[in-house]
């Protein structure tokens, strides 16, 4: 139903100077959906997230969050609606992990207010839920990349937003930490959070997504339910190389994965 649409991108175009990134792009995300955004380097996935978050401004067209133009939100108001987990983050000072998570309460505080005991309790409870409460007292700069990514997810959840944006959340992570991050994103999706996640790894879509949109250099190539859109034809067109899809079975569990056909 139309009133379930929480993000609406309509006839959107974006350019860096005179160089267009994409034109006349249309995309809708419904409340509670987990949308995976796939595409090659340079097609504008991160740029689209930045426009949805209000960090970049469209050349033309419209992006609405809950029927209101993104540009019409004040920064603090927008932060209560939408949380953004970036690819990389470096803390300038060695804050403890609980302090980093508690920073997510900033949009809910007055100008001269500091986080109080309730904010700390909320931050710790979120860390517990993500399985990282044991990191609360650890220096953010001293924990592993995967642990830092989970701390950033916890910080974003501390904002208590309606929408979560993840830009390449598993980039630079090893196999185990990729699995940990994906598992927690799937849990958030199962809780009913509205999520958009960009990824360079199409296989991740089968683990987390309800829906997938594939971007090329001319905009959206395919958009719809994962099982319908994740086809060899669409993947091959998106990445510009032949792609094959395989299916494996372990007990009652079936798993799909894709691989470029280099022969």
N, C-alpha and C positions, 0 to 999 in steps of 0.2 A: 504494500500500500504506500501511496505517496507520502503520507505523514510519518512513515518509518524512516524516510531518508534523512540522515543526520549530516552528511556531507554531500554537497552538490557542486560539481565542477562543470561549468556550462560555457561552451564556445571559447575556451580559454587559450590564450596565446602568450608566450613569454620569449623575450629576446635579451641577449646580452649585447647592448649597443645595437648594431645593425644585424647581428647574427641571430637568427631565430633558433630557438631550441625545439619548440613544438608549437603548432597552430591548431585552432579550432578543436581543442581537446575536450571531450565530454566524459564524465565519470560520476557515478553515484555510489555512495556507500550507505547501507542501511544500518540502523541501530542493532548492535550485537553481532555484526559481521566481522570476520577476520579476512581481510583482503590482502593477498600477497601480490606484490608488484614486481614483475620480472622484466628484464630487458638488458641489452648489451651496454657496455660502458659508453657514456656520452649521450644516451638517448633522453636523459632528463628526468630520471626517477627521483633523485635527490632534490632537483630543482622543483619538481612537483610537490614533494613533501614540504619544502621551504615555503612554497606559495600557500599551501594549505595551512601551515602554521602561522602565516603572516610575516615571516622573515623576509620574503621576496614579494614584490608587487607585480601583478600581471601586466603585460603590455595591453591586452584587451580581454574582454570576457568577464566572467564572474565566478567566484568561489564563495559558497555560503555554508556556514556552520549553524545548524539548527535554524535555518531560514533567515539568517542574518549574515550580511557580507562580512568576511573576515576583517577587512580594513576598518569596519565600524566598531569593532571590539577594542576597548582599552586593554593595555598589556596585561594588567592584573586579572581582568575579567576573562580574557582569552586563556590565560594560564589555568584558570579554574575549569575550563571546558576541555582543554587539550593539553596533553603531555607529550613531549618529544624526547626520545632517547637517541642521541647522536651516535655516529660511528665511533668517535674517539673523544675522550675527555681527559684533561690533565688538571689536577688540583694544584694551584699555585703554592699552597701551604699544606703541610702534612696533617690534614684534618683526620679525625677518627672516622670510621665508616658510618657510625651512627650520626655523627655531625653532618656528613654529606647527605645522608638520607633525610635528616631533619630539615635541611635546606629546602626541601620540597614544600614545606609549610609557608614559605615566603609570600605567595599570593594571598594567603588567608590572614596575614598579619597587618596591623596598622604600621604607619611610617616609622614610629619609634618603638614598636613592639619587638620583642625577641621570643623565640619559641619557649613555651612553658612546659610544665611536667606532662600535661596531656599530649602535647605535640611529640614529646620524647617517647611516651608510651605508645602512641600511634606508630611512630617510626620503628620502634622495636618490634611491635606486633606484625608489621609488614615484613620486616626482616625475618621473623620467625616463620611466617607463611611461605616465604621464598627459600627457606632452609639456610639462611646465612646469618642467623642471630649470633653465631659464634664469632662472627667478624666485627661485631659492634664496636669493640674497643681497639681493633686493629687499625693501623694507619692506612688510609686509602691508597697512599703511594707505594705501600709495601706489599699489597696483596696481588694475586695473579690477574691477568687480563680478563679471564672469565668471571672471576669474583668481582672485579671492578664493574663489569657489565651488569651483573646482578644487583650490585649496589646502586647503579644508576637507574635500573628498573624500579628498585625500591624507592628511590628518591622521587621518581616521576609518579609512582602510585601514591606517595605521600601528598601530592598535590590534590588527590582525589578527583581526577579529571573524568570526563565522560568518554574521551577518545584518546587512544594511544597511537603515536607514530613511532615506528622503529626504522631507522636507516641503517641497513646492513648490520643487524645486531650481532651476527656471528663472524664478522670480518676479523681476521687476525687471530682467531681463537683456534685452539687445537680441537681434536675430535671430541674429547670428553666435554670440554666447556661449551662447544657448539650444542651438544646434546642437552646440557643443563639449561642453557638459555632457551632453546626451542621448547623444552618440556615446560618451562615456566610460562612462555608465551602461550602455549596450548592451554595451560591451566587458566590463564587470564581470559582466553577466548571462551572456555567452557563456563566461566563465571558470568559471561554476557558482556564483557568489555567490547567496545568497538575498536578495531585494530586495523591499521595499515602498516604493512611490513615490506620494505624493499629487500631484495636479495639477489646475489649473483649465483646462488645455488638453487637451481630449479627443483632438485630433489627434496629440498626442505619444505616445499609447498605441500607435499603429501602428508607431512607430519603436523602441520599447524593450520592449514587454511580451509575455509569454507568456499572461498572464491578466489579467482586469480585473474589479474589483468596483465596482458603481455604488451609491452611497449616496444616500438621500433623507432627509427629515426624520423618517421612521419606521423607518429602518434600511436594510438591504441590499435593493436593488431587483432586481439581477441579478448573477450571479457565474459566471465560467467562461472558456473560451478566448476570446481577443480576437475572432477571426473570427465566433464564435457570438454573443457578447454585444454587440458594437458594432453595434447595429442602430438604424435610425431610430426605431423604437418605444421601445426602452429609453432612448435618449438624450433623446427628447422627454419621456418620463416623468420622467427624472432631473432635467432642467433646467427643466421647466415651460414650454418653448417648442417649437414645431415645429422639428425638425432634419432636414436632408437629408444623405445621404451621397453623395459623388461619387467617381469613380475616374478617375485619369489614367494615361497611359502615355508613357514616354520610352524609346525603344529597346525593350529586353526588360524594363525595370523598370516595374512597376505600383505606383501609389501611391493610397491611399484618403485622403480627408479629409472632414470634415463641416462644416456651416455652418448657422446658424439660418435658418429660412425666414421672412423678415420680410414677405413679400407677403401 
